[in-house]
């Protein structure tokens, strides 16, 4: 499936199936909490005709505090209502109790962090009674106490917790340029069977570093990485992300079609 995010579309209220070549849509989970208004009605209307994924930004699995079960309860209610095809969140922490920093903050990649996250992810999946995909971040600093590569950490986290990986190809490329590693080595270290979803997006070149803005078309080098990884996992859901300077929907459809052509026939 090749899809785009719900935050990228501006269909009028959906009473009939829109004409689009996109296979599926993904919404930000938290955008549909505590509402019976138009956003949720739009989500339910789209869900009638297309698979929908829900992508969280506030699980904060890496927080030093206890899991937020009020958040988990809200999320589970939404999952049971929408029945998303895939659910996901990020390998990060987002703040402290009652104070969300609204940013995806990186973690140390070491055995202590791995030992901490595995049971937390298992608890989350048991609570939801389903598998979750965890996404690799764009990060602009390294932690001093990291003694594992990001790819080794992510692989071991998925293997030990039973989660799947949301492999963001753009994030891998951005990090590879900012932190000087081989992105193909990263991709080859992630077993194909652990990949539950893939994201593609564009970045902004700030001169001294690449910034993951999701405000541009997918860059050629990112397409090459995608082609390298998708060849053996063609049925994996793929999403085009575009969060700023959002263009006409036809531009997003064209990006989705390019992803489909690179993937090739199923």
URVENDA-V941140 format. One record per pair of residues at least 12 apart in sequence whose C-alpha atoms are under 8 Angstrom apart, sorted by sequence separation. I is the first residue (numbers start at 1). J is the second residue. If there is no record, write none. Layout:
I|J, I|J
This chain:
59|71, 92|104, 93|105, 202|214, 203|215, 204|216, 240|252, 59|72, 92|105, 93|106, 201|214, 202|215, 203|216, 90|104, 92|106, 93|107, 172|186, 201|215, 202|216, 91|106, 92|107, 201|216, 202|217, 203|218, 240|255, 27|43, 91|107, 201|217, 202|218, 203|219, 240|256, 201|218, 202|219, 239|256, 4|22, 136|154, 200|218, 201|219, 3|22, 6|25, 2|22, 3|23, 4|24, 5|25, 6|26, 7|27, 2|23, 3|24, 4|25, 5|26, 6|27, 7|28, 1|23, 2|24, 3|25, 4|26, 5|27, 6|28, 200|222, 1|24, 3|26, 25|50, 27|52, 29|54, 24|50, 25|51, 26|52, 27|53, 28|54, 29|55, 30|56, 216|242, 23|50, 24|51, 25|52, 26|53, 27|54, 28|55, 29|56, 30|57, 214|241, 215|242, 14|42, 23|51, 24|52, 25|53, 26|54, 27|55, 28|56, 29|57, 30|58, 167|195, 214|242, 215|243, 13|42, 17|46, 24|53, 26|55, 28|57, 61|90, 62|91, 63|92, 134|163, 136|165, 165|194, 166|195, 167|196, 169|198, 170|199, 174|203, 214|243, 215|244, 216|245, 234|263, 15|45, 54|84, 59|89, 60|90, 61|91, 62|92, 63|93, 133|163, 134|164, 135|165, 136|166, 164|194, 165|195, 166|196, 167|197, 168|198, 169|199, 170|200, 213|243, 214|244, 215|245, 234|264, 14|45, 53|84, 56|87, 58|89, 59|90, 60|91, 61|92, 62|93, 63|94, 65|96, 106|137, 131|162, 132|163, 133|164, 134|165, 135|166, 136|167, 137|168, 164|195, 165|196, 166|197, 167|198, 168|199, 169|200, 170|201, 178|209, 213|244, 215|246, 235|266, 14|46, 17|49, 52|84, 53|85, 54|86, 55|87, 56|88, 57|89, 60|92, 61|93, 63|95, 65|97, 131|163, 132|164, 133|165, 134|166, 135|167, 136|168, 164|196, 165|197, 166|198, 167|199, 168|200, 169|201, 170|202, 177|209, 178|210, 231|263, 234|266, 51|84, 52|85, 53|86, 54|87, 55|88, 56|89, 57|90, 60|93, 63|96, 104|137, 106|139, 131|164, 133|166, 135|168, 138|171, 166|199, 170|203, 177|210, 230|263, 51|85, 52|86, 53|87, 54|88, 55|89, 56|90, 59|93, 60|94, 105|139, 108|142, 109|143, 137|171, 138|172, 155|189, 47|82, 59|94, 60|95, 108|143, 110|145, 136|171, 137|172, 140|175, 151|186, 155|190, 159|194, 227|262, 58|94, 107|143, 108|144, 109|145, 110|146, 136|172, 138|174, 139|175, 151|187, 155|191, 158|194, 174|210, 223|259, 227|263, 108|145, 109|146, 110|147, 138|175, 152|189, 174|211, 218|255, 44|82, 108|146, 109|147, 110|148, 125|163, 140|178, 151|189, 152|190, 174|212, 198|236, 200|238, 217|255, 109|148, 114|153, 118|157, 122|161, 151|190, 155|194, 197|236, 198|237, 199|238, 200|239, 201|240, 202|241, 109|149, 117|157, 121|161, 122|162, 192|232, 193|233, 196|236, 197|237, 198|238, 199|239, 200|240, 201|241, 202|242, 33|74, 109|150, 122|163, 171|212, 184|225, 188|229, 192|233, 195|236, 196|237, 197|238, 198|239, 199|240, 200|241, 201|242, 33|75, 58|100, 114|156, 118|160, 119|161, 121|163, 170|212, 183|225, 187|229, 197|239, 199|241, 89|132, 91|134, 110|153, 114|157, 118|161, 87|131, 88|132, 89|133, 90|134, 91|135, 109|153, 30|75, 33|78, 62|107, 87|132, 88|133, 89|134, 90|135, 91|136, 92|137, 29|75, 32|78, 86|132, 87|133, 88|134, 89|135, 90|136, 91|137, 57|104, 86|133, 88|135, 90|137, 170|218, 173|221, 173|222, 72|124, 76|128, 170|222, 67|120, 169|222, 62|117, 72|127, 61|117, 72|128, 169|225, 169|226, 61|120, 61|121, 133|196, 133|197, 138|212, 88|166, 26|239, 25|239, 22|253, 21|253, 20|253, 1|235, 3|237, 5|239, 8|242, 22|256, 1|236, 2|237, 3|238, 4|239, 5|240, 8|243, 22|257, 1|237, 2|238, 3|239, 4|240, 5|241, 7|243, 21|257, 1|238, 2|239, 3|240, 4|241, 5|242, 2|240, 8|246, 9|249, 8|249, 4|252, 4|256, 3|256, 2|256, 2|257, 2|259, 2|260
